[in-house]
Amino acid sequence: MFRRYFLSVLFSFIFYLFPVQVHAQEAPAGDELLGTGKYSDFEKPEVCGTCHMDFYRQWEQAMMSQSYTHHWDEIEYFKLAVPHAEKNEKVAGVKAGCNGCHTPVAFIAGDVPPPLPSENTRANEGVSCDVCHTITGFKGEVPFNFNYTINPGKVKYGPREGLQSPHHETKQSDFIQTTEFCGTCHNEKSPYGVWVKATQLEWSEGPYAKEGVRCQDCHMPKATARISKVSEVREGVSQHLFHGAHSPSKLRGAVEIRLHPDERVVEIDDMVVISVQLFNHKVGHKIPSGSAEERQLWLTVMAYDSEGKAYHLPVDKKGFEGEEYTISSNTLAYQDIGEIMDLPDFKGLARDDLPYEGDRVFRLPYFDPKGRMTIAQWHTASQGTDYRIGPRETKIETFTWELPADIAPGKVRVVAELNYRKLVKSVGEFLEVPAEEMKTQLINRSETWFTVEE
């Protein structure tokens, strides 16, 4: 008996000296969180805004506040994900699971599916202040599929020690400063075990991870500012901007472009090779990332002769497996939309729906269980060749052009443009998504020239 008492005291002493972090592993996470709380467990964002006005206004303009109300997310969830979940047992979990990241408060409250955004309920808060600031860790080895642990209440977690608030308790958190914190929602596996979102994992495999440059350093830049209305001015205060793929200013110039001809003077009956270099100098993960199944990034090269006549130059093929998915085409795809929406005669939609066929497309194609391209990440059973642009990667594309007989002699101007679209136009128009979501945004452009001699 004395021996058992002695061992229990000894182990208690050891745990006191070397506390074991078990909360993240023992607390519910991911699907286990469904229905474990209620809306009233969480502060409303506007309450947080009474003291943290600057952060609140920044959050209002960010996608964090629109993660449930954003038009495409609403349409994708209610027109595709929910009906599909109700008819296909394999993907049934997405009916609730989408909300674990898009409206965590509704998910934890067990409000599935949440009311439509037009009903203006608390589900509309999306990823609110109180969600991020009450997350305590994650469960498992890899952060993904909202496997965060969370402890809503009076204690708010942040990066600083020793802060006092008249409204809540404040505790310093190492976890909130890690990329794994972001990865709990910005990494995702489909029900088929495929990584359909891997932004944090892409970062972890790239050069910025080795240098200690985190997600927060780019998406929450620091400034000298006040944390709240009652605080003193401090250095290194993280701004809650969260700007990313929905921010034109973040997209502009993300990739550098240069191009040149192999010859400056070309005979009128000859050919010229245009080389284009694209350097991802700004982004710490691959481009495009996140919902890569629906994002489009493509390179168009046009030539204009001395009389202003325009010529589109198709990209040279490199011959790698799956390259056909990286060259723009209007072949039909996305046939699973018809199955999801019970449209028996649905033939599919134009795969790329870009102004020209033959452009280079930087993409990771997603395939449904029948091997067809899909924009439904939850229905992704496999993926094709990853031909996106990695962090600090330079891709070189060539365009071999046999000069046409009708080209005017003189100076030829060659223009390369890298463009981005958040959603395939054919898909967006079919599902009646607002046109803004399919708007083409210029990432960068560059010009070169050569002279045609008779």
C-alpha positions as MATLAB code, in Angstrom:
seq = 'MFRRYFLSVLFSFIFYLFPVQVHAQEAPAGDELLGTGKYSDFEKPEVCGTCHMDFYRQWEQAMMSQSYTHHWDEIEYFKLAVPHAEKNEKVAGVKAGCNGCHTPVAFIAGDVPPPLPSENTRANEGVSCDVCHTITGFKGEVPFNFNYTINPGKVKYGPREGLQSPHHETKQSDFIQTTEFCGTCHNEKSPYGVWVKATQLEWSEGPYAKEGVRCQDCHMPKATARISKVSEVREGVSQHLFHGAHSPSKLRGAVEIRLHPDERVVEIDDMVVISVQLFNHKVGHKIPSGSAEERQLWLTVMAYDSEGKAYHLPVDKKGFEGEEYTISSNTLAYQDIGEIMDLPDFKGLARDDLPYEGDRVFRLPYFDPKGRMTIAQWHTASQGTDYRIGPRETKIETFTWELPADIAPGKVRVVAELNYRKLVKSVGEFLEVPAEEMKTQLINRSETWFTVEE';
ca = [
       0.000    0.000    0.000;
       2.809    2.361    0.913;
       4.491    1.501   -2.407;
       1.347    2.426   -4.364;
       1.034    5.678   -2.415;
       4.707    6.467   -2.994;
       4.403    5.846   -6.775;
       1.263    7.982   -7.051;
       3.005   10.877   -5.284;
       6.091   10.385   -7.439;
       4.118   10.435  -10.697;
       2.143   13.478   -9.556;
       5.408   15.252   -8.843;
       6.807   14.300  -12.261;
       3.685   15.578  -14.054;
       3.879   18.787  -12.037;
       7.452   19.363  -13.149;
       6.906   18.156  -16.720;
       3.249   18.792  -17.597;
       1.968   16.710  -20.488;
      -0.059   18.527  -23.145;
      -2.994   16.162  -23.452;
      -5.831   18.603  -24.017;
      -5.473   18.735  -27.780;
      -5.574   14.943  -28.063;
      -8.362   14.278  -25.545;
     -10.728   17.124  -26.406;
     -13.258   16.650  -29.239;
     -12.102   17.776  -32.672;
     -13.290   17.587  -36.249;
     -16.543   15.654  -36.672;
     -16.612   15.046  -32.907;
     -17.386   18.755  -32.387;
     -20.753   18.583  -34.123;
     -23.494   19.601  -31.696;
     -21.204   19.881  -28.672;
     -22.165   23.491  -27.924;
     -24.562   26.277  -28.728;
     -24.463   29.643  -30.447;
     -24.526   31.512  -27.147;
     -21.171   29.951  -26.187;
     -19.516   32.381  -28.607;
     -19.270   36.161  -28.543;
     -20.794   37.946  -31.505;
     -18.154   39.680  -33.670;
     -19.723   43.087  -33.113;
     -19.227   42.634  -29.365;
     -15.522   42.075  -29.982;
     -15.593   45.155  -32.212;
     -16.629   47.462  -29.403;
     -13.056   47.311  -28.091;
     -11.101   45.887  -31.032;
     -12.638   48.184  -33.647;
      -9.717   48.155  -36.097;
      -9.481   44.355  -36.092;
     -13.263   44.078  -36.441;
     -13.363   46.401  -39.463;
     -10.483   44.512  -41.075;
     -12.245   41.195  -40.450;
     -15.464   42.579  -41.982;
     -13.648   43.097  -45.285;
     -11.889   39.737  -45.257;
     -13.143   36.376  -46.498;
     -13.115   35.155  -42.884;
     -16.344   37.110  -42.355;
     -17.804   35.904  -45.682;
     -16.891   32.232  -45.484;
     -20.562   31.297  -45.221;
     -22.299   34.202  -46.973;
     -20.040   34.445  -50.040;
     -22.223   33.792  -53.112;
     -20.218   30.960  -54.658;
     -19.790   29.174  -51.319;
     -23.535   29.384  -50.720;
     -24.379   28.059  -54.189;
     -21.789   25.290  -54.049;
     -23.028   24.150  -50.651;
     -26.789   24.299  -51.176;
     -26.982   23.412  -54.896;
     -24.272   20.759  -54.980;
     -22.852   19.586  -51.647;
     -26.078   19.160  -49.659;
     -28.063   17.361  -52.411;
     -25.071   15.135  -53.147;
     -24.616   14.270  -49.474;
     -28.263   13.253  -49.215;
     -28.027   10.751  -52.092;
     -24.467    9.414  -51.853;
     -23.439    7.777  -48.575;
     -19.739    8.098  -49.414;
     -19.916   11.903  -49.290;
     -22.705   12.215  -46.705;
     -20.354   13.870  -44.222;
     -20.004   17.054  -46.254;
     -23.536   18.149  -45.355;
     -22.270   18.905  -41.864;
     -18.526   18.929  -42.462;
     -18.345   21.917  -44.820;
     -19.554   24.028  -41.912;
     -16.704   22.974  -39.632;
     -14.607   25.566  -41.449;
     -17.143   27.799  -43.192;
     -19.337   28.485  -40.151;
     -17.830   26.761  -37.101;
     -20.289   28.293  -34.649;
     -23.229   26.745  -36.520;
     -21.396   23.418  -36.755;
     -20.647   23.301  -33.033;
     -24.256   24.300  -32.341;
     -25.400   21.324  -34.440;
     -27.290   23.594  -36.844;
     -26.989   21.471  -40.005;
     -27.595   22.548  -42.630;
     -27.559   26.111  -41.346;
     -30.238   28.561  -42.476;
     -29.677   30.282  -45.810;
     -27.545   33.432  -45.578;
     -30.632   35.462  -46.534;
     -32.134   34.548  -43.157;
     -29.355   36.507  -41.454;
     -28.754   34.123  -38.551;
     -25.595   33.710  -36.522;
     -24.373   31.169  -39.060;
     -23.544   34.232  -41.168;
     -20.716   35.108  -38.784;
     -18.494   32.656  -40.663;
     -15.057   32.376  -39.079;
     -15.593   34.871  -36.289;
     -13.190   36.486  -33.831;
     -14.257   34.204  -31.004;
     -13.688   31.058  -33.053;
     -10.017   31.722  -33.741;
      -9.324   33.132  -30.311;
     -10.736   30.125  -28.445;
      -8.989   27.419  -30.492;
      -6.498   25.601  -28.279;
      -4.765   23.063  -30.527;
      -5.480   20.228  -32.924;
      -6.011   16.512  -32.643;
      -3.827   14.066  -34.529;
      -0.528   14.303  -36.346;
      -1.521   16.597  -39.234;
      -3.859   19.600  -39.153;
      -6.730   19.132  -41.606;
     -10.517   18.866  -41.904;
     -11.202   21.226  -38.969;
      -9.487   18.947  -36.438;
      -8.964   21.904  -34.134;
      -9.816   21.726  -30.452;
     -11.739   24.671  -29.075;
     -12.709   26.014  -25.664;
     -15.283   28.812  -25.994;
     -15.715   30.954  -22.927;
     -14.238   33.907  -21.112;
     -10.627   32.958  -21.901;
      -9.345   34.340  -25.236;
      -6.054   33.089  -26.625;
      -3.554   35.340  -28.373;
       0.154   35.684  -29.094;
       1.085   38.061  -26.232;
       1.654   37.526  -22.539;
       0.422   39.691  -19.696;
      -2.462   41.478  -21.439;
      -5.421   42.656  -19.386;
      -8.975   43.119  -20.640;
     -12.013   44.541  -18.833;
     -14.267   42.051  -20.637;
     -12.465   38.687  -20.778;
      -9.441   36.761  -19.596;
      -6.453   36.678  -21.921;
      -3.933   33.866  -22.216;
      -0.834   33.579  -24.332;
      -0.953   30.802  -26.925;
       1.970   29.361  -28.851;
      -0.413   27.431  -31.092;
      -2.180   30.490  -32.505;
       1.191   31.605  -33.888;
       1.859   28.384  -35.806;
       1.038   27.453  -39.380;
      -0.662   24.323  -38.070;
      -3.316   26.646  -36.648;
      -4.112   27.741  -40.220;
      -3.765   24.196  -41.520;
      -6.741   22.904  -39.544;
      -8.960   24.479  -42.198;
      -6.571   25.168  -45.079;
      -5.702   21.487  -45.444;
      -8.499   19.132  -46.452;
      -8.884   15.505  -47.457;
     -11.839   14.323  -49.518;
     -13.891   11.312  -48.386;
     -11.715    9.344  -50.847;
      -8.540   10.247  -48.934;
      -7.231   12.769  -51.479;
      -5.633   16.056  -50.399;
      -7.996   18.506  -52.068;
      -6.672   21.480  -50.103;
      -3.085   21.470  -48.892;
      -2.002   25.092  -48.606;
      -0.261   24.707  -45.267;
       1.332   21.434  -46.367;
       2.588   23.103  -49.553;
       4.137   25.825  -47.407;
       5.752   23.234  -45.117;
       7.518   21.636  -48.097;
       8.759   24.937  -49.514;
      11.566   27.428  -48.868;
       9.633   29.776  -46.579;
       9.117   27.078  -43.955;
      12.876   26.576  -43.753;
      13.303   30.317  -43.199;
      10.594   30.535  -40.550;
       8.285   32.751  -42.623;
       4.801   31.702  -41.548;
       1.324   32.097  -43.062;
       0.622   34.870  -40.556;
       3.670   36.880  -41.654;
       2.139   37.408  -45.113;
      -1.599   37.295  -44.398;
      -1.509   39.151  -41.050;
       1.293   41.723  -41.508;
       2.532   43.491  -38.415;
       2.291   47.218  -37.675;
       2.759   49.662  -34.801;
      -0.790   50.010  -33.526;
      -3.223   49.586  -30.664;
      -4.651   46.161  -29.886;
      -7.818   47.737  -28.492;
      -9.279   51.135  -27.738;
      -7.919   51.028  -24.195;
      -4.451   49.642  -24.932;
      -1.234   51.506  -25.442;
       0.438   51.673  -28.841;
       2.593   48.602  -29.373;
       5.028   47.387  -31.963;
       4.455   44.256  -34.026;
       0.662   44.141  -33.807;
      -0.742   41.616  -36.300;
      -3.297   43.189  -38.599;
      -6.374   41.052  -39.294;
      -6.377   41.563  -43.071;
      -6.328   37.923  -44.198;
      -5.881   39.048  -47.796;
      -5.408   36.249  -50.302;
      -6.828   34.935  -53.565;
      -9.917   37.171  -53.276;
      -7.779   40.320  -52.949;
      -6.749   41.912  -56.278;
      -3.864   43.674  -54.541;
      -2.487   40.322  -53.348;
      -2.808   38.791  -56.799;
      -1.169   41.639  -58.693;
       2.450   40.888  -59.446;
       2.490   37.590  -57.553;
       4.365   36.052  -60.488;
       7.091   37.842  -62.443;
       7.104   37.446  -66.238;
       9.861   37.983  -68.793;
       9.999   36.823  -72.409;
      12.326   37.016  -75.386;
      12.627   35.741  -78.979;
      15.458   33.440  -80.004;
      16.274   35.874  -82.836;
      15.752   39.626  -83.071;
      15.613   39.575  -86.879;
      13.550   36.880  -88.604;
      13.029   36.199  -92.289;
       9.425   36.504  -93.411;
       9.231   32.804  -94.342;
      11.025   31.582  -91.186;
       9.999   30.757  -87.639;
      10.702   32.268  -84.225;
      10.710   30.750  -80.752;
       9.413   32.884  -77.892;
      10.558   31.853  -74.403;
       8.572   32.975  -71.354;
       9.883   32.757  -67.796;
       7.404   32.852  -64.912;
       8.815   33.253  -61.387;
       6.670   32.860  -58.252;
       8.544   35.361  -56.129;
       5.762   36.357  -53.745;
       3.665   33.396  -52.625;
       4.719   30.869  -49.988;
       2.619   28.034  -51.404;
       1.701   26.817  -54.862;
      -0.332   28.959  -57.253;
      -3.218   28.372  -57.440;
      -3.770   26.849  -54.010;
      -6.729   26.152  -51.759;
      -9.730   25.231  -53.881;
      -7.467   24.463  -56.817;
     -10.177   22.409  -58.538;
     -12.022   25.591  -59.487;
      -9.219   28.165  -59.762;
      -7.744   29.046  -63.156;
      -4.293   30.486  -63.832;
      -3.275   30.688  -67.481;
      -0.657   32.201  -69.775;
      -1.674   33.835  -73.059;
       0.865   35.001  -75.646;
      -0.193   37.300  -78.482;
       1.826   38.790  -81.347;
       0.979   42.022  -83.203;
       2.618   42.813  -86.527;
       3.555   46.274  -87.797;
       0.042   46.791  -89.180;
      -1.610   45.815  -85.881;
      -2.864   42.395  -86.927;
      -3.149   40.047  -83.926;
      -1.969   36.443  -83.753;
      -2.540   34.014  -80.895;
       0.445   31.733  -80.197;
      -0.337   28.248  -78.810;
       2.101   26.918  -76.214;
       4.626   24.240  -77.175;
       3.854   20.840  -75.711;
       6.429   19.368  -73.311;
       5.212   15.794  -73.476;
       4.644   14.997  -69.793;
       1.875   12.689  -68.622;
      -1.452   14.443  -68.243;
      -0.287   17.535  -70.129;
      -3.599   17.725  -71.975;
      -5.175   19.126  -68.801;
      -2.638   21.987  -68.750;
      -3.448   23.268  -72.249;
      -6.679   25.233  -72.508;
      -9.529   23.449  -74.233;
     -13.308   23.616  -74.448;
     -13.731   19.863  -74.323;
     -16.639   18.903  -72.070;
     -16.027   18.192  -68.376;
     -17.777   18.324  -64.968;
     -20.367   15.720  -65.951;
     -20.850   14.801  -62.285;
     -22.768   18.076  -61.841;
     -25.578   16.456  -63.820;
     -25.590   13.424  -61.535;
     -25.535   15.596  -58.423;
     -28.394   17.790  -59.685;
     -30.434   14.927  -61.249;
     -30.036   16.154  -64.831;
     -30.119   12.945  -66.901;
     -29.271   14.576  -70.257;
     -26.411   16.695  -68.916;
     -23.414   16.375  -71.246;
     -20.990   18.529  -69.277;
     -19.617   22.050  -69.555;
     -16.673   23.610  -71.345;
     -13.655   22.530  -69.319;
     -11.756   25.831  -69.379;
     -13.998   28.326  -71.195;
     -11.071   30.690  -71.803;
     -10.784   33.199  -74.673;
      -8.299   30.957  -76.533;
      -7.591   27.278  -76.796;
      -3.920   26.303  -76.658;
      -2.867   28.481  -73.700;
      -0.790   27.035  -70.872;
      -2.909   26.410  -67.778;
      -1.220   26.005  -64.390;
      -3.430   23.567  -62.553;
      -3.915   20.438  -60.511;
      -6.834   18.554  -62.110;
      -9.333   16.817  -59.808;
     -11.112   13.646  -60.988;
     -14.318   12.050  -59.746;
     -14.578    8.259  -59.166;
     -15.299    7.797  -62.890;
     -12.127    9.640  -63.901;
     -13.861   12.817  -65.078;
     -12.759   16.316  -64.109;
     -14.788   17.713  -61.232;
     -15.081   20.985  -59.346;
     -16.633   19.159  -56.378;
     -13.664   18.688  -54.060;
     -15.640   16.278  -51.857;
     -16.167   14.072  -54.928;
     -12.472   13.895  -55.778;
     -11.171   10.335  -55.952;
      -7.868   11.095  -57.709;
      -5.784   13.905  -59.143;
      -3.708   14.438  -62.252;
      -0.263   15.930  -62.767;
       0.377   18.915  -60.514;
       1.472   21.672  -62.883;
       1.061   24.654  -60.581;
       3.827   27.159  -59.840;
       5.543   26.438  -56.527;
       7.068   29.004  -54.162;
      10.185   30.539  -55.738;
       9.771   28.211  -58.706;
      10.422   29.408  -62.250;
       8.572   27.753  -65.092;
       9.716   28.266  -68.693;
       7.219   27.986  -71.520;
       8.090   28.194  -75.210;
       5.993   29.194  -78.204;
       7.320   28.137  -81.604;
       5.728   30.279  -84.306;
       6.013   29.664  -88.014;
       5.403   33.118  -89.415;
       2.230   33.325  -91.519;
       2.478   34.329  -95.149;
       0.365   37.434  -94.607;
       2.459   38.936  -91.776;
       3.486   42.533  -92.392;
       7.225   43.224  -92.502;
       8.646   45.338  -89.700;
       8.570   45.268  -85.930;
       6.443   42.575  -84.252;
       5.341   43.166  -80.678;
       4.842   40.048  -78.507;
       2.794   40.287  -75.286;
       2.565   37.667  -72.548;
      -0.211   37.902  -69.947;
      -0.749   35.730  -66.890;
      -4.387   35.821  -65.811;
      -6.383   34.382  -62.922;
     -10.013   33.481  -62.407;
     -11.571   32.198  -59.181;
     -14.125   30.004  -60.933;
     -14.513   28.417  -64.362;
     -16.891   30.637  -66.328;
     -18.976   27.803  -67.789;
     -19.559   26.375  -64.306;
     -20.373   29.733  -62.753;
     -22.845   30.693  -65.466;
     -24.566   27.313  -65.341;
     -25.015   27.550  -61.566;
     -25.993   31.244  -61.773;
     -23.048   32.505  -59.753;
     -22.622   36.308  -59.830;
     -20.351   37.353  -62.710;
     -17.854   38.953  -60.325;
     -16.714   35.476  -59.291;
     -15.659   34.664  -62.863;
     -13.972   37.984  -63.548;
     -10.537   37.722  -65.175;
      -7.809   39.364  -63.110;
      -4.421   40.228  -64.545;
      -1.529   38.881  -62.490;
       1.250   40.256  -64.692;
       2.220   41.053  -68.263;
       5.413   41.609  -70.217;
       6.413   42.479  -73.795;
       9.218   41.797  -76.212;
       9.804   42.338  -79.930;
      11.508   41.122  -83.053;
      11.723   42.380  -86.608;
      10.425   40.626  -89.712;
      12.476   41.176  -92.868;
      11.384   40.368  -96.411;
];
